[in-house]
């Protein structure tokens, strides 16, 4: 009897690894001799780099970088055991989670720290970078990242601009580094689950700016800056980034990664499942247990749980999801391809209490599921 555990994190309470541990305990209460394969997963946002590092038996490295507002912090990235691939996520250095709500300001935040993480990874000799761009605090189109790699952004007087959202409208020319810090053989894959263009009604500023602290007036300024940036790139380098699907991801870092890193934007779930060799682990499984903190209609839009269900369904393997909050109707659960979905909540409780008891509740819910599925 082989069970594959493939959960996402429960945001605010459990890492994906801790969810696997709780599930394992629940399974052992029913089937002590079951073969259990624990495969913590992520969707390209926070935790992605750690999940991929763990899955490849890699090593985690912590280095000093600048946070979104230019303050010195410690941030990490992973390198696979073979030393060939680095796993970087912008949330580590340029994420909204690093700021107090009073500090949200996409006019002033920068992706410079993410560029520093990439620079450090390249210095270790990696040949491939997997970059997760979820959870950003920025709207600078990646000029901060580029500045950390040696690019300069000049105003009308030829002065170097501080790379942030407010600088986008002031750029008059872009100066490439004399000697690139990136090796010619470096490849970069970006986990990107959105298809927004760089600017416009569905662009980076309009759709994601407000959640980063932008007022309607600031959204308009940022959108104009993204438009101007795209025009400068087009005129100076002949590259049109504006309407590329995903260019608007992470405050325009999608576009910046395409241009400054020569990156390829890939669907996050597929990229991550490929990196962790999901299909190989799935083979021969009798049941897949997955989960996330909140299961809602976004799950129907190609997110992690649906990706897992699609793969398992193709092999005729049942998939059961555990979650903190379950907001899907029975019809919507069926549409995801999940065999079943359950909330781990088993009593009236406040949010803080639910977060505190999440481990025990996952363990208990797993026990009941295994009694149902494995003792037939």
matplotlib code that plots the C-alpha trace (Angstrom):
import matplotlib.pyplot as plt

x = [0.0, 1.7, 0.4, 1.8, 1.6, 1.7, 0.3, 1.0, 1.6, -1.2, -0.4, 0.2, 0.2, 2.0, 4.8, 4.2, 6.7, 4.8, 1.6, 3.3, 4.5, 1.0, -0.5, 2.1, 1.2, -2.5, -1.7, 0.4, -2.5, -4.4, -1.7, 1.6, 3.3, 2.1, 4.7, 4.5, 6.2, 6.2, 6.5, 5.9, 4.9, 4.3, 2.7, 5.5, 4.9, 6.3, 8.0, 8.7, 12.5, 12.6, 10.3, 12.4, 15.7, 14.3, 13.0, 16.4, 18.4, 19.9, 21.4, 20.0, 22.2, 21.5, 23.1, 22.7, 20.5, 18.4, 14.7, 12.0, 12.8, 16.6, 17.2, 19.7, 18.2, 19.2, 17.5, 17.9, 18.0, 18.6, 21.0, 20.3, 22.6, 24.4, 25.1, 23.5, 20.2, 19.4, 16.0, 15.2, 11.9, 11.4, 9.3, 12.6, 14.1, 11.3, 8.2, 5.2, 5.6, 8.8, 6.9, 4.5, 1.2, 2.1, 5.1, 3.3, 4.4, 4.9, 6.3, 9.3, 9.8, 12.4, 13.4, 17.1, 17.4, 16.1, 18.8, 21.3, 20.1, 20.5, 24.0, 24.9, 23.5, 25.4, 28.6, 28.2, 28.4, 24.8, 23.7, 20.0, 17.8, 14.2, 12.7, 9.4, 7.8, 4.7, 4.1, 5.9, 5.8, 7.0, 5.9, 9.3, 9.2, 12.3, 14.7, 15.8, 16.8, 18.6, 20.4, 21.8, 23.2, 24.9, 22.3, 21.9, 18.7, 19.4, 17.2, 17.1, 20.3, 22.2, 22.0, 21.5, 18.1, 17.3, 15.5, 11.9, 8.4, 8.6, 11.7, 9.9, 8.5, 11.9, 13.9, 15.3, 17.9, 19.1, 22.8, 23.7, 26.6, 30.0, 30.6, 27.5, 27.4, 25.4, 27.2, 26.2, 25.0, 22.7, 19.0, 16.2, 12.7, 10.1, 7.2, 4.4, 0.7, -0.8, -1.2, -1.6, 0.0, 2.5, 0.2, -3.4, -6.7, -5.5, -1.8, 0.4, -0.5, -4.2, -4.8, -2.2, -1.2, -4.0, -3.0, 0.5, -0.7, -1.4, -4.2, -6.1, -3.8, -0.7, -2.0, -2.3, 1.2, 2.6, 0.7, 2.1, 5.5, 5.2, 4.0, 6.9, 9.4, 8.0, 8.4, 12.0, 12.8, 11.1, 12.8, 16.3, 16.4, 13.6, 11.9, 8.2, 7.3, 4.0, 1.5, 3.4, 1.2, 2.7, 4.7, 2.6, 3.3, 4.9, 4.7, 6.1, 9.0, 7.6, 8.6, 11.9, 12.8, 12.1, 14.4, 17.1, 17.5, 16.4, 14.0, 11.2, 7.9, 6.3, 3.1, 4.2, 2.5, 3.8, 7.3, 7.4, 5.9, 8.6, 11.4, 10.3, 9.7, 6.1, 5.1, 7.8, 6.6, 3.0, 3.7, 2.3, 0.5, -2.9, -4.0, -2.8, -3.3, -2.9, -4.1, -3.8, -4.9, -7.8, -9.5, -11.7, -12.5, -8.9, -8.3, -10.4, -8.0, -5.1, -3.6, -1.7, -4.5, -6.0, -2.7, -2.2, -5.7, -5.2, -2.1, -3.6, -6.8, -4.9, -3.5, -6.8, -5.5, -7.9, -7.0, -8.2, -7.6, -7.5, -7.8, -8.5, -11.3, -13.3, -15.3, -16.2, -19.6, -19.9, -20.0, -16.9, -15.0, -15.9, -14.7, -11.3, -10.9, -10.6, -12.1, -13.1, -12.2, -12.5, -12.0, -9.9, -12.0, -14.0, -15.4, -16.3, -13.1, -11.4, -8.8, -5.9, -7.1, -7.5, -3.9, -2.6, -4.2, -3.7, -1.2, -3.4, -6.4, -4.6, -3.4, -6.9, -8.6, -6.0, -6.8, -10.5, -9.8, -7.4, -10.0, -12.4, -10.2, -7.7, -9.9, -12.1]
y = [0.0, 3.2, 6.7, 9.9, 13.0, 16.1, 19.1, 22.8, 24.8, 25.9, 29.6, 31.0, 27.7, 24.8, 24.4, 21.8, 19.6, 19.9, 19.0, 15.8, 15.0, 15.3, 13.3, 10.6, 10.3, 9.9, 7.2, 5.2, 5.0, 3.1, 1.4, 1.2, -0.7, 1.6, 2.9, 6.7, 9.1, 12.6, 15.2, 18.7, 21.1, 24.7, 26.8, 29.3, 31.7, 31.7, 28.4, 27.3, 27.6, 25.6, 22.9, 22.5, 22.5, 19.8, 17.7, 17.8, 17.0, 20.4, 22.9, 26.2, 29.3, 32.5, 35.8, 39.5, 41.4, 44.5, 44.3, 46.0, 49.4, 49.0, 47.8, 45.1, 41.7, 38.0, 36.0, 32.6, 30.5, 26.8, 24.9, 21.3, 18.6, 18.4, 22.1, 22.8, 24.4, 27.3, 27.9, 31.5, 33.2, 36.9, 36.7, 36.1, 39.5, 41.5, 40.1, 41.9, 39.7, 41.7, 44.9, 46.3, 47.3, 50.9, 50.5, 49.3, 51.6, 50.2, 53.6, 53.1, 49.3, 47.5, 44.1, 44.8, 42.2, 39.5, 40.4, 40.1, 36.5, 35.7, 37.2, 35.1, 31.9, 32.5, 33.0, 29.5, 28.2, 27.1, 26.7, 26.9, 29.1, 28.4, 31.7, 32.0, 35.4, 35.2, 37.5, 40.6, 44.0, 45.7, 47.3, 48.2, 45.9, 44.2, 47.3, 46.7, 43.2, 44.4, 47.1, 44.5, 42.7, 45.8, 47.5, 51.3, 53.3, 57.0, 60.0, 63.0, 64.4, 61.1, 60.5, 57.0, 56.5, 54.6, 51.6, 51.5, 52.0, 55.8, 55.7, 54.0, 57.2, 59.0, 56.5, 58.0, 55.4, 52.0, 51.0, 47.4, 46.2, 46.2, 42.7, 40.6, 39.0, 36.2, 33.4, 32.8, 29.2, 30.2, 29.3, 30.8, 29.4, 31.6, 30.0, 32.3, 31.5, 34.8, 35.9, 39.7, 42.1, 44.6, 47.6, 48.6, 47.7, 44.1, 45.1, 44.8, 48.1, 48.0, 44.4, 44.0, 47.5, 48.1, 45.1, 46.5, 49.8, 51.8, 54.3, 54.9, 57.9, 55.8, 53.0, 55.5, 56.7, 53.1, 52.1, 55.1, 54.1, 50.5, 51.8, 54.2, 51.5, 49.2, 52.0, 52.6, 48.9, 48.7, 51.8, 51.1, 47.3, 46.5, 44.1, 44.5, 43.2, 44.9, 42.2, 39.1, 36.9, 37.0, 40.2, 41.9, 39.2, 40.4, 44.1, 43.6, 41.4, 38.9, 41.4, 42.2, 38.5, 38.0, 40.9, 41.1, 37.4, 36.0, 33.9, 31.6, 32.0, 28.7, 27.6, 27.4, 24.2, 22.3, 23.6, 22.6, 19.2, 18.6, 19.7, 17.4, 14.5, 14.2, 11.6, 9.2, 9.5, 9.1, 5.8, 2.8, 5.0, 3.8, 7.1, 10.7, 13.1, 16.8, 20.0, 23.7, 26.3, 27.5, 25.7, 28.0, 28.9, 29.7, 26.0, 25.5, 27.8, 25.5, 25.8, 23.2, 20.9, 20.8, 20.0, 17.1, 15.8, 16.0, 13.9, 11.4, 11.0, 10.1, 7.1, 6.3, 7.2, 8.8, 12.2, 13.6, 17.1, 18.5, 22.2, 24.7, 26.5, 24.7, 27.1, 24.8, 23.3, 19.6, 20.4, 22.5, 19.8, 17.4, 19.9, 20.0, 16.3, 15.6, 12.5, 14.3, 17.4, 17.9, 20.8, 19.8, 22.1, 20.0, 22.5, 26.2, 28.1, 31.5, 31.8, 31.9, 28.7, 27.0, 28.0, 26.8, 23.3, 22.8, 20.0, 18.0, 18.6, 17.5, 14.3, 13.5, 14.2, 12.0, 9.2, 9.3, 9.4, 6.4, 4.5, 5.2, 4.5, 1.9, -0.4, -1.7]
z = [0.0, -1.2, -0.3, -1.9, 0.3, -1.9, 0.1, -0.2, 3.0, 5.2, 5.2, 8.7, 10.4, 8.8, 6.2, 3.5, 5.3, 8.5, 6.8, 5.5, 9.0, 10.4, 7.6, 8.1, 11.8, 10.9, 8.4, 10.8, 13.2, 10.5, 8.4, 10.3, 7.5, 4.6, 2.2, 2.5, 0.1, 1.4, -1.3, 0.0, -2.8, -3.6, -6.2, -7.1, -4.2, -0.7, 0.2, -3.3, -3.1, 0.1, -1.3, -4.4, -2.4, -0.1, -3.1, -4.8, -1.5, -1.9, 0.5, 1.7, 1.7, 3.6, 2.5, 3.2, 0.7, 0.6, 1.4, -0.8, 0.9, 0.8, 4.3, 5.0, 5.8, 5.6, 2.8, 1.4, -1.7, -2.4, -4.6, -5.7, -4.5, -7.9, -7.8, -11.2, -10.2, -7.9, -6.5, -5.8, -4.8, -4.8, -1.6, 0.3, -0.6, -2.3, -0.7, 0.8, 3.9, 4.7, 5.2, 7.8, 6.3, 7.0, 4.7, 1.6, -1.2, -4.7, -5.8, -3.6, -3.3, -5.4, -6.6, -6.0, -3.3, -5.7, -8.1, -5.3, -4.6, -8.3, -8.3, -5.3, -6.9, -10.2, -8.2, -6.9, -10.5, -11.1, -14.7, -14.2, -12.0, -11.1, -10.0, -8.1, -8.3, -6.1, -3.1, -4.4, -2.8, -5.9, -9.2, -10.7, -13.8, -12.6, -12.9, -9.3, -10.1, -13.2, -11.3, -8.9, -12.0, -13.4, -15.5, -15.2, -15.8, -16.7, -16.6, -19.0, -17.5, -17.8, -14.0, -12.7, -11.2, -8.0, -9.3, -8.0, -9.2, -9.2, -11.5, -14.4, -15.9, -15.6, -17.6, -20.8, -21.6, -20.4, -20.1, -20.2, -18.0, -19.8, -18.6, -17.8, -14.4, -15.9, -17.7, -21.3, -20.6, -17.8, -18.2, -16.1, -15.7, -14.0, -12.2, -13.4, -13.1, -14.3, -17.9, -17.3, -19.7, -18.5, -18.4, -19.1, -17.4, -16.8, -16.2, -13.2, -11.6, -12.2, -11.0, -8.3, -7.3, -4.7, -2.6, -2.4, -1.1, -4.3, -4.3, -7.6, -8.3, -7.7, -9.8, -12.7, -12.2, -12.0, -15.1, -17.0, -15.8, -17.0, -20.3, -20.6, -19.6, -22.3, -24.9, -23.9, -24.2, -27.6, -29.0, -27.7, -28.0, -30.5, -28.0, -27.4, -23.9, -23.4, -24.3, -23.6, -21.3, -17.8, -18.4, -15.7, -13.1, -9.8, -10.6, -14.1, -13.0, -15.6, -18.3, -16.5, -16.3, -20.0, -21.0, -18.4, -17.7, -21.0, -19.0, -20.0, -18.2, -17.3, -15.6, -12.0, -11.0, -14.1, -13.5, -9.9, -10.5, -13.1, -10.8, -8.0, -10.4, -9.4, -12.0, -10.9, -7.3, -8.3, -10.1, -8.1, -5.6, -4.3, -2.8, -3.0, -0.1, -0.8, 0.8, 1.4, 3.9, 1.8, -1.1, -3.2, -6.8, -7.5, -7.2, -10.3, -12.3, -12.7, -9.3, -7.4, -6.2, -9.7, -11.2, -8.8, -9.5, -13.2, -13.1, -10.6, -12.5, -15.7, -13.7, -12.0, -8.6, -6.1, -4.7, -1.4, -0.3, 3.3, 3.9, 6.6, 4.7, 2.1, -0.1, -3.0, -3.7, -4.4, -8.1, -7.9, -6.0, -8.8, -11.4, -9.8, -10.3, -6.6, -5.3, -2.1, -0.1, 3.6, 6.0, 9.0, 11.2, 13.6, 16.1, 16.4, 16.9, 16.3, 13.6, 16.1, 17.7, 14.3, 13.3, 16.7, 16.3, 12.6, 13.0, 15.3, 13.1, 10.0, 11.8, 12.9, 9.6, 7.9, 10.3, 9.4, 5.6, 5.9, 7.9, 5.0, 2.0, 3.3, 5.4, 2.7]

ax = plt.figure().add_subplot(projection="3d")
ax.plot(x, y, z, "-o")
ax.set_aspect("equal")
plt.show()
